[in-house]
Amino acid sequence: MHDGSGRIVVQNLTKNFGQVAAVQNLSFHVEPGSVTGFLGPNGAGKTTTLRMLLGLVAPTAGWTTINGQPFHRLENPARVVGAVLEAQGFHPSRTARDHLRVYCAAMGVPEQRADEVLNLVGLGSAGNRAAGGFSLGMKQRLALATALLGDPQVLVLDEPANGLDPEGIAWLRTFLKAFAASGRTVLISSHLLAEVEQTIDHVVIISHGQTRYNGPLDELRKSQQSRVIVQPADANKLVTALQEAEISNVTPLPDGKVAILGATVQQIGDIAAKAGVALYGVQEEKADLEHLFFQLTSGQYAAPGVPQGGYGTPPGGYAQPVAQSGQAQPGQQPYGTPPQGYQQPGQPGGWGQAPQQQGGWGAPQQQGQPGTPPEGWGAQQQGQQAGTPEGWAAQPHQPGGPPAPGQAGTPEGWAAQPHQPGGPPAPGQPGTPESWAAQPHQAGGPPAPPHGQPSTPPEGWAVQPQQPGQQPGGPPAPGQPGQQAGGPPAPAQPGTPPEGWATQPHQPGAPEGWAPAQQPGQQPGMPPAPPQGQPGNPPDGRAAQPQQPGTPPEGWGQPPAAPPAPQPGQPPEGWNQQQPPNQQPQQEQQPGQGGVGGNA
Ligand SMILES: Nc1ncnc2c1ncn2[C@@H]1O[C@H](COP(=O)(O)OP(=O)(O)OP(=O)(O)O)[C@@H](O)[C@H]1O
């Protein structure tokens, strides 16, 4: 259940990689209806922050929510968040259309959605081309198309303009503005303010993992005073006259000119005239946001010669983003026209339009009712979600696996059986399947433990004995580098299953040689089933309750009733002081199940 707000909250977020403090006590909000730029120089901590937001990396401290929920607790993530962290990993020989069809199948959206999003991002005419031959900019578009498949409410894009040509950047700008104008939320990162300046309304600037500015871009602009440079006949006389007029921020320059802050051209002209000083030239220098960006972020890998100071200080404090009101409804705003280069001939409709709601998958997002079990806690514990690609919805998996995208048999790399939740990546890629993003928590499964807090566990989670490889106070054993959240850890050795993954006969869709060590009878995403013949013998820590239609299966207690949506500054739902009833204690999690997949 989530509050449907489209709001992103990052609160006191901290991430240390050993001695490297990648993110330090970062807090900001991103509101729907606007495009927020997440800016900082290389190594500032942007990607790490986004990875924590998407449940790919466990924070050392603090928390993040989308729609009032940690990512791993979103019931239908791909309908809520579309994310692109890197536009890589496409199967090189798979066509763009087939790439998207694979995701359509797993998400349970109609196949024609693949063509819709191809057209939307201007790749309509390239749908039959193998993604391996795509340029970087085309890969960016394909990654964006993948993120849009679920018609998400929130878009999170890491350096989306990377590789785009000027026309592509202009198109992306129009697209994102229209997307936000339809009442949705857009968060884009960049290390170049100039690249996104015309796209964003709000800006969060970080450096060294810390917030330097958070607020409307206009306020940042206004905070910068213009500087007036004059060339007087007598610089000393003018400086004296200006100081007598209480304009004290006056700097004589080596070339005889005078730089003045805090006065208009007209004021300076009047004072000069009164003092009898001729002016041979007057030049007003408008505040340069790029310059300010350097000021705010200088010091972190700053190159020599980076301009320093001179334009006044940025506004004090960190302004809170302003909530938008009177926003347009989704679908109201056209997204503009993609560049001609990738336009699908003969397809005037379908793009230039906001994503349309479509029956079956485009219906308004279901809002759970307080006091009712969250989706997936019904009598049927079917439809557990496979590991989730970036921007994927936690849609029930198709029985028998995803349909073949235009090929006989199963799509390459896909198992012809329900995917194991949190199981090995499917699409035939060693390590990570293309564009897969985190889906740590399985819909309908026991809530995954929230990210750890330093020294104290997240509220609502009892202190559990530390697991091997687990961060102190953190979530269950972290994965290996290259692991996708929701997926298995990357094997340490080729051919060796990662810890917690038993070597088993190869299963279709699973990386060769290893398979999740799932217990017999265990439901995907659920704790081990009670032993046969022992009805009512629930897993440890779960209350035995008679099964009712529409209630959790036998042996499962009622899920906790949803408390009110968290307020800013408050921890998200489920982070209560007490361990919620029926939530699986951390040490009971099965390997590869639930849990945050990123390397903590
Ligand atoms: N898995 C990791 N292990 C160790 N250090 C890491 C890891 N991931 C990130 N870091 C470090 O954390 C810091 C922040 O990195 P991050 O990638 O978040 O920065 P960024 O702002 O996205 O940079 P860029 O603009 O270059 O992409 C860097 O010092 C980086 O080296």
Ligand as a Chemical Component Dictionary entry (heavy atoms), coordinates in Angstrom:
data_LIG
# 
_chem_comp.id                   LIG 
_chem_comp.type                 NON-POLYMER 
_chem_comp.pdbx_formal_charge   0 
_chem_comp.three_letter_code    LIG 
# 
loop_
_chem_comp_atom.comp_id 
_chem_comp_atom.atom_id 
_chem_comp_atom.alt_atom_id 
_chem_comp_atom.type_symbol 
_chem_comp_atom.charge 
_chem_comp_atom.model_Cartn_x 
_chem_comp_atom.model_Cartn_y 
_chem_comp_atom.model_Cartn_z 
_chem_comp_atom.pdbx_ordinal 
LIG N1  N1  N 0 30.334 -0.093 -4.539  1  
LIG C1  C1  C 0 31.173 0.856  -4.125  2  
LIG N2  N2  N 0 32.259 0.545  -3.386  3  
LIG C2  C2  C 0 33.089 1.498  -2.936  4  
LIG N3  N3  N 0 32.938 2.811  -3.190  5  
LIG C3  C3  C 0 31.879 3.186  -3.910  6  
LIG C4  C4  C 0 30.941 2.230  -4.422  7  
LIG N4  N4  N 0 29.981 2.897  -5.109  8  
LIG C5  C5  C 0 30.310 4.208  -5.039  9  
LIG N5  N5  N 0 31.449 4.380  -4.328  10 
LIG C6  C6  C 0 32.092 5.653  -4.008  11 
LIG O1  O1  O 0 31.110 6.509  -3.492  12 
LIG C7  C7  C 0 31.333 7.827  -3.944  13 
LIG C8  C8  C 0 30.090 8.313  -4.640  14 
LIG O2  O2  O 0 29.947 7.597  -5.855  15 
LIG P1  P1  P 0 28.690 7.800  -6.814  16 
LIG O3  O3  O 0 28.817 6.863  -7.944  17 
LIG O4  O4  O 0 27.462 7.750  -5.987  18 
LIG O5  O5  O 0 28.913 9.293  -7.298  19 
LIG P2  P2  P 0 28.176 10.093 -8.446  20 
LIG O6  O6  O 0 27.804 11.410 -7.863  21 
LIG O7  O7  O 0 27.087 9.295  -9.040  22 
LIG O8  O8  O 0 29.358 10.282 -9.483  23 
LIG P3  P3  P 0 29.344 10.385 -11.091 24 
LIG O9  O9  O 0 28.761 11.708 -11.465 25 
LIG O10 O10 O 0 30.793 10.289 -11.438 26 
LIG O11 O11 O 0 28.540 9.215  -11.599 27 
LIG C9  C9  C 0 32.570 7.770  -4.839  28 
LIG O12 O12 O 0 33.684 8.107  -4.053  29 
LIG C10 C10 C 0 32.626 6.331  -5.249  30 
LIG O13 O13 O 0 33.939 5.933  -5.524  31 
# 
loop_
_chem_comp_bond.comp_id 
_chem_comp_bond.atom_id_1 
_chem_comp_bond.atom_id_2 
_chem_comp_bond.value_order 
_chem_comp_bond.pdbx_ordinal 
LIG N1  C1  SING 1  
LIG C1  N2  SING 2  
LIG C1  C4  DOUB 3  
LIG N2  C2  DOUB 4  
LIG C2  N3  SING 5  
LIG N3  C3  DOUB 6  
LIG C3  C4  SING 7  
LIG C3  N5  SING 8  
LIG C4  N4  SING 9  
LIG N4  C5  DOUB 10 
LIG C5  N5  SING 11 
LIG N5  C6  SING 12 
LIG C6  O1  SING 13 
LIG C6  C10 SING 14 
LIG O1  C7  SING 15 
LIG C7  C8  SING 16 
LIG C7  C9  SING 17 
LIG C8  O2  SING 18 
LIG O2  P1  SING 19 
LIG P1  O3  DOUB 20 
LIG P1  O4  SING 21 
LIG P1  O5  SING 22 
LIG O5  P2  SING 23 
LIG P2  O6  DOUB 24 
LIG P2  O7  SING 25 
LIG P2  O8  SING 26 
LIG O8  P3  SING 27 
LIG P3  O9  DOUB 28 
LIG P3  O10 SING 29 
LIG P3  O11 SING 30 
LIG C9  O12 SING 31 
LIG C9  C10 SING 32 
LIG C10 O13 SING 33 
# 
